[in-house]
């Protein structure tokens, strides 16, 4: 379930510039979790890491 919520959050962030800006400022998976929680998405830091957070986070900088 946590992975599906993360996927939903990523899709939401793809369309939301404010979320994109917040995510660009993150430095760790826990910060991604906190931003997700603020937006109504529950997932764990371990799920973010398993999902390949480093590659995912770096992709935000390409916008």
C-alpha positions in Angstrom: 0.0 0.0 0.0 2.8 2.4 0.8 4.3 2.0 -2.6 1.0 2.8 -4.3 0.5 5.9 -2.2 4.1 7.0 -3.2 3.2 6.5 -6.8 0.1 8.5 -6.5 2.1 11.3 -4.8 4.6 11.3 -7.6 1.8 11.7 -10.2 0.4 14.5 -8.1 3.8 16.2 -7.9 4.2 15.9 -11.7 1.2 18.3 -12.0 1.8 20.5 -9.0 4.6 23.2 -9.2 4.4 23.9 -5.5 5.1 20.3 -4.6 7.9 20.2 -7.2 9.6 23.2 -5.5 9.3 21.6 -2.1 10.7 18.3 -3.4 13.6 20.1 -5.1 14.7 21.4 -1.6 14.7 18.0 0.0 18.0 16.3 1.1 16.7 13.0 2.4 13.9 10.5 2.2 12.3 11.6 5.5 11.8 15.1 4.0 10.0 13.5 1.0 7.8 11.6 3.5 6.9 14.8 5.4 6.0 16.6 2.2 3.9 13.6 1.1 2.1 13.5 4.5 1.3 17.3 4.3 -0.3 16.6 0.9 -2.3 13.7 2.3 -0.1 10.8 1.1 1.2 8.2 3.6 4.3 6.2 2.7 7.5 5.3 4.5 11.1 6.5 4.1 12.0 2.9 3.3 9.5 2.8 0.5 11.0 6.0 -0.9 14.5 4.4 -0.7 13.3 1.2 -2.3 11.6 3.1 -5.1 15.0 4.5 -6.0 14.7 7.9 -4.3 18.2 9.1 -5.4 17.3 8.7 -9.1 13.8 10.0 -8.5 15.0 13.1 -6.6 17.6 13.9 -9.2 14.9 13.9 -11.9 13.2 16.8 -10.1 16.1 19.0 -11.0 15.5 18.4 -14.7 12.3 20.5 -14.7 
